[in-house]
Amino acid sequence: MIDLDLRGPAASAPRRASVPRLRRWWPLGLLVVLLLPSDGPALPPAPAAVLDGDGISAMRADAGALYLLMSAAVAAYRMPGGERRWIVPVEPGAQLLAASHGRVVLYVEEAATGTAAIVGLDAATGAEAWRRDGYVPSLAAGEGPPGVVIARRDGTIDGRMLGLDVRTGAVRWELATPAIRLLLLARDGGIEIADLDPGGTLVVRDAGSAAVVRTVALPGLGAVDGFDISGDRLLVYHFERTTLLDSSVFDLTTGRRLWQRTDMAARGGLWWCGTLLCTGTVGRTTVVDPDTGDERWRLTGWTDLGPFDAGHMWATAPTPDTADPSLGAIVLDAATGRVVRRFGAWDVVAALPGHAALVTGRNPGGSLVARLDLATGAVTVLGRGERWPAPPKCLATATLLACRLERVSVWPLR
């Protein structure tokens, strides 16, 4: 499943990495008006199902079913028809963590007792299959390796991290917490756990098994308050309270420091945007060479700069209120910043595999949802729904696409 109910923050200064976080580059969008020819081809398909619920806040899909979390219940629907299979009451404020391997996993807090728990429901019936009292999730809902919920024991001092088996709730692995820990996307699209010892050792583990996949010695590391990784480059931060003092980049193949800068706080901080580094503020971004710390090029009037492929990056306009609605998204040459492709003014709501984006556009009859090929500019309209006043949150599997605001619209993909 490709979960698209995730959006990274717009460009911002670096933050401490003492709390696990997962790096993604989801582009924010801009709203447009897309007019259909009155005598053109047939309208794209309407949703196969439209699902209502009281305060729908999350959705997951697995094995021909769609699961919705509402303000006081979680429900399962058979797809593509949308018949409800079951509904189970939950405490307000519950989180829908995962739906896979025959389980629907929730985080709940019981108001009467103040007890926190991670609970696995049988996906076929909604009956409770397992329960872990006193556990809380370590990642935002929907994030994590397949078949594992990453958690910690609530209220513990050492903050140990655990991997819970989605099927049984059993502890697959358990790790003591080092000085600094980060959860990040691996090169193969999986998730890794990176631990950095201020003494100078970086240990990277697979998040599904906690098996060590990389160990790097970093002589002369010095004081570190946060870090981030892209490929074979390690970016480290040193703060004094909330003020960034310096940033450094290390080569993870040799452990050698490549460069160090003390002026990045005034520039807006420093963060990875793909395999390059970015600094600046919203709408004004400078791209920095990760091997030298030198400026490569600048970009004004665009934001959400992120990777496209080995030689390209893409960006979208900052916000619907300030953007020129004709701008849409652009693809740039990563070496020079030159614009190599422009797209029509669709609302880009998420990245898709295969150098594509999920986009929406408004027309007099409602809203369209489509796949935008970033390499060719081709747009494949997937469906037509009610008029959305703002970009929806969507998820897609191999067989369905679901988008929600107040209600959920579902289209079959095959």
Buried (B, 14 or more C-beta within 10 A) or exposed (E): BBBBBBBBEBBEBBBEBBEBBBBBBBBBBBBBEBEBEEEEEEBBEBBBBEBEBEEBBBBBBBBEBBBBBBEEBBBBBEBBEBEEBBBBEBBEEBBBBBBBBBBBBBBBBEEEEEEBBBBBBBBEEBEEBBBBEBBBBBBBBBBBBEBBBBBBBBEEEEBEBBBBBBBEBEEBBEBEBBEBBBBBBBEEEEBBBBBBBBEBBBBBBBBBEBEEEBEBEBEEBEEBBBBBBBEBBBBBBBBEEEEBBBBBBBBBEEBEBBBBBEEBBEBBBBBBBBBBBBBBBBBBBBBBBBEEBEEBBEBEBBBBBBBBEEEBBBBBBBBBEEBEEEBBBBBBEBEEBEEEBEBBBBBBBBBBEEBBBBBBBBBEEBBBBBBBBBEEBEBEBBBBBBEBEEBBBBBBBEBBBBBBBEBBBBBBEE
